[in-house]
Amino acid sequence: MIEISQLPAVNASLNALAGTCLLAGFLFIKRGARTAHKRCMLGAMTASTLFLVSYVVYHLNVGSRPFPGTGMIRAVYFTILVTHVLLAMVILPLAIVTTARGLRGQFSRHRAIARWTFPIWMYVSVTGVVIYLLLYQVY
């Protein structure tokens, strides 16, 4: 059984998994491997959904954790955090619409929105891991 105190590490792992699936899916679609692309993107969606549930459970039980770093790293951390949070709010509807269009076979509409979804989702996934490292491992 996972304890509440372990959830930040779980969340970072889920973000890393989502990012890995996104990158693999991107590379697969560039090679024309649609089935592999679809599996990777559904994996990214699953990892991100599990992350969101775990994140909410953790913060409902623990609250927020203040960043203890000082100096320039504090400004860097908050810049990453603010952009991460804002883009995380944007990516939720984008990922849902992009996934729905792909599953419905609306490939031209899927591609048009995926061009925006992919880089934003990758940024959110990668910065989620960076935030975890800064908040729970480095400081």
KEGUPA-12539 format. One record per atom (N, C-alpha, C, CB): y, z, x; residue number from 1; atom name; residue in three letters. Coordinates in Angstrom, 3 decimals. Atoms other than C-alpha are relative to their C-alpha. Glycine has a CB too. Layout:
N
v,w,u,k,a,r
Y,Z,X,NUM,CA,ALA
...
//
This chain:
139
v,w,u,k,a,r
-1.182,0.000,0.841,1,N,MET
0.000,0.000,0.000,1,CA,MET
1.246,0.000,0.886,1,C,MET
-0.002,1.221,-0.957,1,CB,MET
-1.250,0.081,-0.747,2,N,ILE
3.441,-0.920,1.275,2,CA,ILE
0.947,1.087,-0.487,2,C,ILE
0.649,-1.402,-0.149,2,CB,ILE
-0.980,-1.031,0.340,3,N,GLU
5.979,1.893,1.393,3,CA,GLU
1.387,-0.627,-0.071,3,C,GLU
-0.026,1.157,1.036,3,CB,GLU
-1.371,0.489,0.168,4,N,ILE
9.614,1.418,0.408,4,CA,ILE
0.671,-0.231,1.355,4,C,ILE
0.824,0.996,-0.835,4,CB,ILE
-0.644,0.105,-1.314,5,N,SER
10.701,1.975,4.017,5,CA,SER
-0.440,-1.254,0.769,5,C,SER
-0.308,1.244,0.828,5,CB,SER
0.503,1.202,-0.662,6,N,GLN
8.648,-1.073,5.064,6,CA,GLN
0.559,-1.292,-0.590,6,C,GLN
-1.499,-0.026,-0.074,6,CB,GLN
-0.451,1.206,0.690,7,N,LEU
10.315,-3.468,2.637,7,CA,LEU
1.017,-0.841,0.775,7,C,LEU
0.590,0.383,-1.305,7,CB,LEU
-0.885,0.882,-0.773,8,N,PRO
13.147,-4.602,4.960,8,CA,PRO
-0.764,-0.937,0.939,8,C,PRO
0.976,0.832,0.807,8,CB,PRO
0.810,0.858,-0.872,9,N,ALA
10.533,-5.897,7.414,9,CA,ALA
-0.759,-1.048,-0.807,9,C,ALA
-0.987,0.847,0.817,9,CB,ALA
0.674,0.947,0.895,10,N,VAL
8.599,-7.494,4.554,10,CA,VAL
0.989,-1.084,-0.431,10,C,VAL
-0.590,0.732,-1.246,10,CB,VAL
-1.020,0.952,0.435,11,N,ASN
11.817,-9.109,3.329,11,CA,ASN
0.348,-0.997,1.098,11,C,ASN
1.254,0.740,-0.441,11,CB,ASN
-0.291,0.891,-1.125,12,N,ALA
12.612,-10.507,6.771,12,CA,ALA
-1.155,-0.971,0.224,12,C,ALA
0.270,0.813,1.282,12,CB,ALA
1.175,0.866,-0.155,13,N,SER
9.059,-11.859,7.017,13,CA,SER
-0.039,-1.068,-1.087,13,C,SER
-1.291,0.833,-0.036,13,CB,SER
-0.027,0.976,1.093,14,N,LEU
9.382,-13.526,3.612,14,CA,LEU
1.097,-1.034,0.217,14,C,LEU
0.203,0.706,-1.345,14,CB,LEU
-1.063,0.954,-0.338,15,N,ASN
12.701,-15.088,4.678,15,CA,ASN
-0.454,-0.956,1.098,15,C,ASN
1.272,0.745,0.442,15,CB,ASN
0.501,0.839,-1.090,16,N,ALA
11.077,-16.348,7.877,16,CA,ALA
-1.046,-0.985,-0.520,16,C,ALA
-0.600,0.872,1.124,16,CB,ALA
1.014,0.880,0.592,17,N,LEU
8.141,-17.738,5.888,17,CA,LEU
0.652,-1.098,-0.833,17,C,LEU
-0.978,0.811,-0.870,17,CB,LEU
-0.705,1.001,0.811,18,N,ALA
10.488,-19.472,3.446,18,CA,ALA
0.645,-1.046,0.903,18,C,ALA
1.073,0.672,-0.895,18,CB,ALA
-0.628,0.940,-0.927,19,N,GLY
12.422,-21.015,6.333,19,CA,GLY
-1.002,-0.911,0.682,19,C,GLY
0.779,0.749,1.041,19,CB,GLY
1.060,0.799,-0.631,20,N,THR
9.223,-22.166,8.012,20,CA,THR
-0.534,-1.044,-0.976,20,C,THR
-1.151,0.909,0.490,20,CB,THR
0.469,0.938,1.030,21,N,CYS
7.988,-23.746,4.772,21,CA,CYS
1.033,-1.090,-0.266,21,C,CYS
-0.317,0.749,-1.303,21,CB,CYS
-1.066,0.983,0.221,22,N,LEU
11.359,-25.431,4.238,22,CA,LEU
0.042,-1.032,1.116,22,C,LEU
1.354,0.697,-0.111,22,CB,LEU
-0.054,0.915,-1.132,23,N,LEU
11.406,-26.910,7.727,23,CA,LEU
-1.223,-0.928,0.016,23,C,LEU
0.089,0.789,1.316,23,CB,LEU
1.216,0.823,0.033,24,N,ALA
7.795,-28.081,7.485,24,CA,ALA
0.077,-1.012,-1.141,24,C,ALA
-1.261,0.890,-0.156,24,CB,ALA
-0.129,0.909,1.136,25,N,GLY
8.447,-29.569,4.041,25,CA,GLY
0.971,-1.126,0.276,25,C,GLY
0.440,0.755,-1.222,25,CB,GLY
-0.981,1.014,-0.381,26,N,PHE
11.500,-31.393,5.360,26,CA,PHE
-0.637,-1.027,0.939,26,C,PHE
1.228,0.657,0.673,26,CB,PHE
0.644,0.913,-0.952,27,N,LEU
9.500,-32.840,8.244,27,CA,LEU
-1.075,-0.843,-0.686,27,C,LEU
-0.618,0.791,1.167,27,CB,LEU
1.025,0.761,0.729,28,N,PHE
6.655,-33.850,5.914,28,CA,PHE
0.615,-1.117,-0.835,28,C,PHE
-0.811,0.931,-0.901,28,CB,PHE
-0.571,1.038,0.860,29,N,ILE
8.929,-35.727,3.511,29,CA,ILE
0.611,-1.113,0.848,29,C,ILE
1.064,0.600,-0.947,29,CB,ILE
-0.530,1.039,-0.899,30,N,LYS
10.584,-37.543,6.442,30,CA,LYS
-1.112,-0.935,0.468,30,C,LYS
0.697,0.642,1.219,30,CB,LYS
1.161,0.810,-0.397,31,N,ARG
7.080,-38.768,7.348,31,CA,ARG
-0.683,-0.657,-1.190,31,C,ARG
-1.003,0.858,0.746,31,CB,ARG
0.579,0.596,1.202,32,N,GLY
6.316,-39.754,3.748,32,CA,GLY
-1.201,0.741,-0.555,32,C,GLY
-0.391,-1.395,0.284,32,CB,GLY
1.148,-0.799,0.445,33,N,ALA
3.725,-37.005,3.218,33,CA,ALA
0.419,0.842,-1.213,33,C,ALA
-0.532,0.917,1.162,33,CB,ALA
-0.514,-0.659,1.210,34,N,ARG
4.670,-36.132,-0.373,34,CA,ARG
-0.801,1.225,-0.422,34,C,ARG
0.023,-0.980,-1.134,34,CB,ARG
0.825,-1.139,0.432,35,N,THR
1.735,-33.840,-1.149,35,CA,THR
0.245,1.213,0.896,35,C,THR
-1.500,-0.377,0.014,35,CB,THR
-0.262,-1.098,-0.931,36,N,ALA
2.272,-31.746,1.985,36,CA,ALA
1.416,0.548,-0.211,36,C,ALA
-0.185,-0.474,1.465,36,CB,ALA
-1.371,-0.413,0.280,37,N,HIS
6.018,-31.681,1.246,37,CA,HIS
0.047,0.901,-1.240,37,C,HIS
0.905,-1.235,-0.196,37,CB,HIS
0.017,-0.766,1.251,38,N,LYS
5.391,-30.449,-2.292,38,CA,LYS
-0.608,1.385,0.222,38,C,LYS
-0.789,-0.760,-1.089,38,CB,LYS
0.650,-1.288,-0.265,39,N,ARG
3.038,-27.699,-1.089,39,CA,ARG
0.915,0.923,0.800,39,C,ARG
-1.322,-0.211,0.755,39,CB,ARG
-0.910,-0.821,-0.809,40,N,CYS
5.514,-26.495,1.520,40,CA,CYS
1.185,0.492,-0.824,40,C,CYS
0.502,-0.794,1.213,40,CB,CYS
-1.160,-0.400,0.809,41,N,MET
8.411,-26.469,-0.929,41,CA,MET
-0.391,1.042,-1.047,41,C,MET
0.623,-1.228,-0.688,41,CB,MET
0.471,-1.030,0.932,42,N,LEU
6.378,-24.537,-3.487,42,CA,LEU
-0.276,1.305,0.741,42,C,LEU
-1.271,-0.473,-0.738,42,CB,LEU
0.167,-1.193,-0.838,43,N,GLY
5.485,-22.140,-0.667,43,CA,GLY
1.331,0.676,0.284,43,C,GLY
-0.680,-0.366,1.313,43,CB,GLY
-1.342,-0.551,-0.239,44,N,ALA
9.182,-21.718,0.137,44,CA,ALA
0.526,0.673,-1.259,44,C,ALA
0.976,-1.109,0.459,44,CB,ALA
-0.454,-0.579,1.267,45,N,MET
9.938,-21.091,-3.526,45,CA,MET
-0.737,1.309,-0.276,45,C,MET
-0.217,-0.995,-1.165,45,CB,MET
0.789,-1.223,0.206,46,N,THR
7.131,-18.517,-3.755,46,CA,THR
0.471,1.115,0.937,46,C,THR
-1.504,-0.283,0.224,46,CB,THR
-0.460,-1.002,-0.972,47,N,ALA
8.233,-16.726,-0.570,47,CA,ALA
1.381,0.528,-0.376,47,C,ALA
0.034,-0.600,1.420,47,CB,ALA
-1.349,-0.422,0.374,48,N,SER
11.842,-16.662,-1.756,48,CA,SER
-0.004,0.846,-1.267,48,C,SER
0.895,-1.214,-0.194,48,CB,SER
0.113,-0.794,1.230,49,N,THR
10.843,-15.346,-5.182,49,CA,THR
-0.525,1.400,0.324,49,C,THR
-0.934,-0.703,-1.026,49,CB,THR
0.533,-1.298,-0.415,50,N,LEU
8.758,-12.581,-3.618,50,CA,LEU
1.053,0.798,0.766,50,C,LEU
-1.258,-0.186,0.864,50,CB,LEU
-1.087,-0.669,-0.708,51,N,PHE
11.676,-11.809,-1.308,51,CA,PHE
0.974,0.629,-0.989,51,C,PHE
0.736,-0.988,0.919,51,CB,PHE
-0.996,-0.494,0.954,52,N,LEU
14.065,-11.457,-4.238,52,CA,LEU
-0.499,1.247,-0.733,52,C,LEU
0.353,-1.095,-1.013,52,CB,LEU
0.581,-1.166,0.680,53,N,VAL
11.730,-9.064,-6.068,53,CA,VAL
-0.032,1.199,0.950,53,C,VAL
-1.433,-0.320,-0.517,53,CB,VAL
0.092,-1.076,-0.987,54,N,SER
11.137,-6.999,-2.922,54,CA,SER
1.380,0.540,0.364,54,C,SER
-0.717,-0.494,1.259,54,CB,SER
-1.372,-0.396,-0.332,55,N,TYR
14.854,-6.949,-2.087,55,CA,TYR
0.592,0.895,-1.088,55,C,TYR
0.884,-1.244,0.198,55,CB,TYR
-0.529,-0.790,1.118,56,N,VAL
15.798,-5.668,-5.540,56,CA,VAL
-0.687,1.361,-0.073,56,C,VAL
-0.181,-0.757,-1.331,56,CB,VAL
0.741,-1.265,0.027,57,N,VAL
13.043,-3.013,-5.493,57,CA,VAL
0.511,0.929,1.099,57,C,VAL
-1.521,-0.250,0.168,57,CB,VAL
-0.469,-0.822,-1.119,58,N,TYR
14.181,-1.795,-2.069,58,CA,TYR
1.378,0.587,-0.287,58,C,TYR
0.043,-0.827,1.291,58,CB,TYR
-1.376,-0.470,0.177,59,N,HIS
17.870,-1.588,-2.920,59,CA,HIS
0.179,0.876,-1.234,59,C,HIS
0.932,-1.179,-0.086,59,CB,HIS
-0.047,-0.915,1.142,60,N,LEU
17.261,0.039,-6.304,60,CA,LEU
-0.472,1.397,0.402,60,C,LEU
-0.863,-0.539,-1.155,60,CB,LEU
0.544,-1.282,-0.446,61,N,ASN
15.341,2.783,-4.499,61,CA,ASN
0.779,0.642,1.140,61,C,ASN
-1.414,-0.183,0.422,61,CB,ASN
-0.614,-0.528,-1.215,62,N,VAL
17.310,3.148,-1.278,62,CA,VAL
1.524,-0.147,-0.002,62,C,VAL
-0.578,-0.701,1.212,62,CB,VAL
-1.433,0.287,-0.069,63,N,GLY
20.772,1.699,-1.861,63,CA,GLY
0.291,-0.884,1.190,63,C,GLY
0.821,1.298,0.086,63,CB,GLY
-0.364,0.846,-1.132,64,N,SER
22.657,0.011,0.907,64,CA,SER
-0.039,0.801,1.296,64,C,SER
1.394,-0.612,-0.208,64,CB,SER
0.034,-0.628,-1.318,65,N,ARG
22.533,0.726,4.612,65,CA,ARG
1.241,-0.474,0.759,65,C,ARG
-1.332,-0.355,0.784,65,CB,ARG
-1.210,0.419,-0.714,66,N,PRO
25.847,0.748,6.488,66,CA,PRO
-0.329,-0.524,1.396,66,C,PRO
0.987,1.166,0.101,66,CB,PRO
0.199,0.554,-1.332,67,N,PHE
26.074,-1.318,9.652,67,CA,PHE
0.654,0.917,1.031,67,C,PHE
0.578,-1.437,0.094,67,CB,PHE
-0.545,-0.966,-0.952,68,N,PRO
26.508,1.091,12.603,68,CA,PRO
0.685,-0.614,1.224,68,C,PRO
-1.090,0.889,0.460,68,CB,PRO
-0.585,0.629,-1.189,69,N,GLY
27.642,-1.470,15.191,69,CA,GLY
1.524,0.053,-0.012,69,C,GLY
-0.459,-1.445,0.104,69,CB,GLY
-1.454,-0.026,-0.131,70,N,THR
31.197,-1.422,16.509,70,CA,THR
0.459,-1.159,0.873,70,C,THR
0.478,1.346,0.591,70,CB,THR
-0.568,1.054,-0.833,71,N,GLY
33.524,-3.892,18.154,71,CA,GLY
-0.243,-1.369,-0.581,71,C,GLY
-0.568,0.067,1.389,71,CB,GLY
0.129,1.401,0.395,72,N,MET
33.045,-7.640,18.063,72,CA,MET
-1.262,-0.266,-0.821,72,C,MET
-0.001,-0.881,1.230,72,CB,MET
1.247,0.228,0.736,73,N,ILE
29.443,-7.440,16.809,73,CA,ILE
0.160,0.353,-1.470,73,C,ILE
-1.142,0.818,0.613,73,CB,ILE
-0.256,-0.381,1.391,74,N,ARG
30.727,-5.750,13.652,74,CA,ARG
0.614,-1.175,-0.770,74,C,ARG
0.937,1.234,-0.062,74,CB,ARG
-0.632,1.168,0.625,75,N,ALA
32.926,-8.764,12.866,75,CA,ALA
-1.012,-1.134,-0.157,75,C,ALA
1.211,-0.478,0.838,75,CB,ALA
1.043,1.035,0.067,76,N,VAL
30.048,-11.145,13.654,76,CA,VAL
-0.978,0.325,-1.127,76,C,VAL
-0.757,-0.117,1.357,76,CB,VAL
0.954,-0.415,1.032,77,N,TYR
27.662,-9.150,11.448,77,CA,TYR
0.565,-0.243,-1.399,77,C,TYR
-0.364,1.486,0.172,77,CB,TYR
-0.559,0.139,1.343,78,N,PHE
30.013,-9.079,8.473,78,CA,PHE
0.295,-1.450,-0.362,78,C,PHE
1.265,0.819,-0.117,78,CB,PHE
-0.171,1.435,0.263,79,N,THR
30.810,-12.784,8.825,79,CA,THR
-1.321,-0.607,-0.445,79,C,THR
0.533,-0.733,1.256,79,CB,THR
1.330,0.496,0.377,80,N,ILE
27.096,-13.558,8.714,80,CA,ILE
-0.394,0.547,-1.360,80,C,ILE
-1.055,0.391,1.059,80,CB,ILE
0.391,-0.633,1.259,81,N,LEU
26.528,-11.085,5.875,81,CA,LEU
0.725,-0.612,-1.201,81,C,LEU
0.278,1.495,0.061,81,CB,LEU
-0.776,0.530,1.125,82,N,VAL
29.333,-12.388,3.656,82,CA,VAL
-0.418,-1.430,-0.318,82,C,VAL
1.507,0.054,0.309,82,CB,VAL
0.418,1.388,0.258,83,N,THR
28.367,-16.051,4.104,83,CA,THR
-1.420,-0.036,-0.551,83,C,THR
0.089,-0.848,1.291,83,CB,THR
1.379,-0.078,0.486,84,N,HIS
24.710,-15.134,3.576,84,CA,HIS
-0.040,0.365,-1.487,84,C,HIS
-0.798,1.032,0.819,84,CB,HIS
0.015,-0.467,1.392,85,N,VAL
25.387,-13.271,0.317,85,CA,VAL
0.582,-1.066,-0.932,85,C,VAL
0.796,1.322,-0.138,85,CB,VAL
-0.611,1.028,0.849,86,N,LEU
27.694,-15.955,-1.081,86,CA,LEU
-0.921,-1.206,-0.177,86,C,LEU
1.336,-0.450,0.594,86,CB,LEU
0.894,1.156,0.089,87,N,LEU
25.296,-18.766,-0.261,87,CA,LEU
-1.328,0.348,-0.675,87,C,LEU
-0.263,-0.563,1.392,87,CB,LEU
1.210,-0.427,0.707,88,N,ALA
22.324,-16.741,-1.542,88,CA,ALA
0.203,-0.099,-1.513,88,C,ALA
-0.381,1.446,0.397,88,CB,ALA
-0.287,0.134,1.431,89,N,MET
24.022,-16.671,-4.946,89,CA,MET
0.006,-1.461,-0.422,89,C,MET
1.345,0.649,-0.340,89,CB,MET
-0.053,1.431,0.288,90,N,VAL
24.531,-20.435,-4.774,90,CA,VAL
-1.398,-0.610,0.025,90,C,VAL
0.909,-0.717,1.007,90,CB,VAL
1.291,0.654,-0.209,91,N,ILE
21.003,-21.231,-3.617,91,CA,ILE
-0.978,0.237,-1.150,91,C,ILE
-0.614,0.484,1.290,91,CB,ILE
0.945,-0.279,1.083,92,N,LEU
19.196,-19.617,-6.539,92,CA,LEU
-0.023,-1.122,-1.043,92,C,LEU
0.352,1.324,-0.672,92,CB,LEU
0.060,1.100,0.969,93,N,PRO
20.237,-22.179,-9.179,93,CA,PRO
-0.297,-1.350,0.656,93,C,PRO
1.310,-0.086,-0.761,93,CB,PRO
0.285,1.263,-0.683,94,N,LEU
20.167,-25.013,-6.625,94,CA,LEU
-1.493,-0.184,0.252,94,C,LEU
0.758,-0.066,1.321,94,CB,LEU
1.438,0.084,-0.281,95,N,ALA
16.579,-24.235,-5.621,95,CA,ALA
-0.798,-0.238,-1.273,95,C,ALA
-0.487,1.278,0.688,95,CB,ALA
0.710,0.178,1.272,96,N,ILE
15.467,-24.002,-9.247,96,CA,ILE
0.160,-1.430,-0.505,96,C,ILE
0.518,1.000,-1.058,96,CB,ILE
-0.239,1.369,0.479,97,N,VAL
17.084,-27.316,-10.212,97,CA,VAL
-0.699,-1.015,0.898,97,C,VAL
1.514,-0.299,-0.060,97,CB,VAL
0.638,0.925,-0.940,98,N,THR
15.850,-29.065,-7.073,98,CA,THR
-1.513,-0.025,-0.207,98,C,THR
0.331,0.393,1.451,98,CB,THR
1.446,-0.095,0.211,99,N,THR
12.300,-27.823,-7.619,99,CA,THR
-0.395,-0.640,-1.330,99,C,THR
-0.455,1.473,0.037,99,CB,THR
0.317,0.565,1.326,100,N,ALA
12.328,-28.738,-11.316,100,CA,ALA
0.060,-1.517,0.025,100,C,ALA
0.968,0.542,-1.066,100,CB,ALA
-0.120,1.466,-0.071,101,N,ARG
13.509,-32.264,-10.583,101,CA,ARG
-1.148,-0.618,0.788,101,C,ARG
1.336,-0.396,0.637,101,CB,ARG
1.131,0.505,-0.775,102,N,GLY
10.833,-32.733,-7.945,102,CA,GLY
-1.292,0.047,-0.792,102,C,GLY
-0.156,0.792,1.280,102,CB,GLY
1.234,-0.146,0.780,103,N,LEU
8.068,-31.431,-10.212,103,CA,LEU
-0.047,-0.957,-1.196,103,C,LEU
-0.138,1.439,-0.488,103,CB,LEU
-0.060,0.945,1.132,104,N,ARG
9.255,-33.677,-13.067,104,CA,ARG
-0.061,-1.449,0.444,104,C,ARG
1.266,0.222,-0.799,104,CB,ARG
0.058,1.364,-0.506,105,N,GLY
9.119,-36.703,-10.807,105,CA,GLY
1.334,-0.722,-0.044,105,C,GLY
-1.002,-0.776,-0.773,105,CB,GLY
-1.350,0.582,0.013,106,N,GLN
12.902,-37.283,-10.981,106,CA,GLN
0.482,-0.086,1.451,106,C,GLN
1.000,0.861,-0.887,106,CB,GLN
-0.157,-0.026,-1.446,107,N,PHE
12.900,-38.227,-7.328,107,CA,PHE
1.391,-0.382,0.489,107,C,PHE
-0.992,-0.907,0.614,107,CB,PHE
-1.349,0.340,-0.464,108,N,SER
16.326,-39.894,-7.013,108,CA,SER
0.954,1.163,-0.268,108,C,SER
0.511,-1.290,-0.695,108,CB,SER
-0.830,-1.167,0.310,109,N,ARG
17.977,-36.904,-8.726,109,CA,ARG
-0.396,1.192,0.889,109,C,ARG
-0.133,0.377,-1.503,109,CB,ARG
0.505,-1.050,-0.889,110,N,HIS
15.789,-34.544,-6.664,110,CA,HIS
0.598,-0.163,1.400,110,C,HIS
-1.551,-0.038,0.066,110,CB,HIS
-0.532,0.266,-1.337,111,N,ARG
16.860,-36.200,-3.408,111,CA,ARG
1.499,0.286,0.079,111,C,ARG
-0.273,-1.449,0.397,111,CB,ARG
-1.458,-0.181,-0.005,112,N,ALA
20.540,-36.109,-4.372,112,CA,ALA
0.381,1.479,0.126,112,C,ALA
0.614,-0.592,-1.280,112,CB,ALA
-0.326,-1.432,-0.075,113,N,ILE
20.553,-32.329,-4.870,113,CA,ILE
-0.673,0.675,1.199,113,C,ILE
-0.420,0.705,-1.295,113,CB,ILE
0.713,-0.588,-1.142,114,N,ALA
18.005,-31.584,-2.116,114,CA,ALA
0.815,-0.120,1.284,114,C,ALA
-1.365,-0.677,0.183,114,CB,ALA
-0.860,0.153,-1.182,115,N,ARG
20.530,-32.877,0.430,115,CA,ARG
0.951,1.177,0.160,115,C,ARG
0.800,-1.298,-0.090,115,CB,ARG
-0.834,-1.199,-0.032,116,N,TRP
22.649,-29.847,-0.476,116,CA,TRP
-0.862,1.260,0.075,116,C,TRP
0.912,0.053,-1.238,116,CB,TRP
0.855,-1.179,0.096,117,N,THR
19.851,-27.408,-1.229,117,CA,THR
-0.627,0.357,1.344,117,C,THR
-1.090,-0.228,-1.035,117,CB,THR
0.730,-0.272,-1.241,118,N,PHE
17.936,-27.763,2.027,118,CA,PHE
0.836,0.745,1.047,118,C,PHE
-0.494,-1.299,0.589,118,CB,PHE
-0.727,-0.726,-1.061,119,N,PRO
20.670,-26.793,4.534,119,CA,PRO
0.485,1.382,-0.439,119,C,PRO
1.191,-0.822,0.460,119,CB,PRO
-0.453,-1.306,0.486,120,N,ILE
21.982,-23.973,2.352,120,CA,ILE
-1.161,0.986,-0.011,120,C,ILE
0.615,-0.123,-1.413,120,CB,ILE
1.188,-0.859,0.068,121,N,TRP
18.484,-22.568,1.769,121,CA,TRP
-0.456,0.391,1.399,121,C,TRP
-1.144,-0.710,-0.754,121,CB,TRP
0.365,-0.313,-1.387,122,N,MET
17.697,-22.811,5.487,122,CA,MET
0.958,1.045,0.582,122,C,MET
0.015,-1.286,0.871,122,CB,MET
-0.990,-0.958,-0.513,123,N,TYR
20.934,-20.993,6.337,123,CA,TYR
-0.266,1.394,-0.551,123,C,TYR
1.429,-0.448,-0.364,123,CB,TYR
0.255,-1.298,0.633,124,N,VAL
20.164,-18.214,3.856,124,CA,VAL
-1.280,0.625,0.565,124,C,VAL
-0.111,-0.156,-1.540,124,CB,VAL
1.255,-0.521,-0.551,125,N,SER
16.599,-17.860,5.161,125,CA,SER
0.170,0.504,1.434,125,C,SER
-1.078,-1.079,-0.042,125,CB,SER
-0.172,-0.373,-1.407,126,N,VAL
17.588,-17.770,8.831,126,CA,VAL
0.939,1.198,0.132,126,C,VAL
0.544,-1.193,0.812,126,CB,VAL
-0.934,-1.125,-0.114,127,N,THR
20.581,-15.474,8.368,127,CA,THR
-0.578,1.274,-0.601,127,C,THR
1.322,-0.340,-0.682,127,CB,THR
0.679,-1.190,0.516,128,N,GLY
18.411,-13.134,6.294,128,CA,GLY
-0.780,0.707,1.091,128,C,GLY
-0.933,-0.371,-1.144,128,CB,GLY
0.745,-0.574,-1.127,129,N,VAL
16.233,-12.616,9.359,129,CA,VAL
0.971,0.594,1.024,129,C,VAL
-0.900,-1.076,0.668,129,CB,VAL
-0.997,-0.491,-0.957,130,N,VAL
19.288,-12.233,11.621,130,CA,VAL
0.607,1.319,-0.483,130,C,VAL
1.112,-1.054,0.211,130,CB,VAL
-0.567,-1.233,0.563,131,N,ILE
20.789,-9.607,9.295,131,CA,ILE
-0.998,1.150,0.150,131,C,ILE
0.377,-0.199,-1.499,131,CB,ILE
1.029,-1.035,-0.175,132,N,TYR
17.499,-7.677,9.309,132,CA,TYR
-0.048,0.469,1.452,132,C,TYR
-1.387,-0.531,-0.433,132,CB,TYR
0.087,-0.368,-1.418,133,N,LEU
17.327,-7.783,13.108,133,CA,LEU
1.196,0.838,0.428,133,C,LEU
-0.096,-1.253,0.872,133,CB,LEU
-1.195,-0.748,-0.373,134,N,LEU
20.909,-6.610,13.509,134,CA,LEU
0.046,1.371,-0.647,134,C,LEU
1.234,-0.777,-0.375,134,CB,LEU
-0.140,-1.248,0.748,135,N,LEU
20.718,-3.909,10.857,135,CA,LEU
-1.131,0.987,0.266,135,C,LEU
0.068,-0.296,-1.471,135,CB,LEU
1.151,-0.904,-0.098,136,N,TYR
17.212,-2.506,11.422,136,CA,TYR
-0.656,0.060,1.377,136,C,TYR
-1.020,-0.405,-0.993,136,CB,TYR
0.663,0.016,-1.288,137,N,GLN
16.157,-3.436,14.943,137,CA,GLN
0.956,0.182,1.184,137,C,GLN
-0.744,-1.282,0.152,137,CB,GLN
-0.930,-0.054,-1.136,138,N,VAL
19.160,-3.880,17.243,138,CA,VAL
0.854,1.253,-0.065,138,C,VAL
0.898,-1.248,0.028,138,CB,VAL
-0.889,-1.169,0.148,139,N,TYR
21.389,-1.111,15.829,139,CA,TYR
-0.637,1.080,-0.822,139,C,TYR
1.316,-0.402,-0.634,139,CB,TYR
//
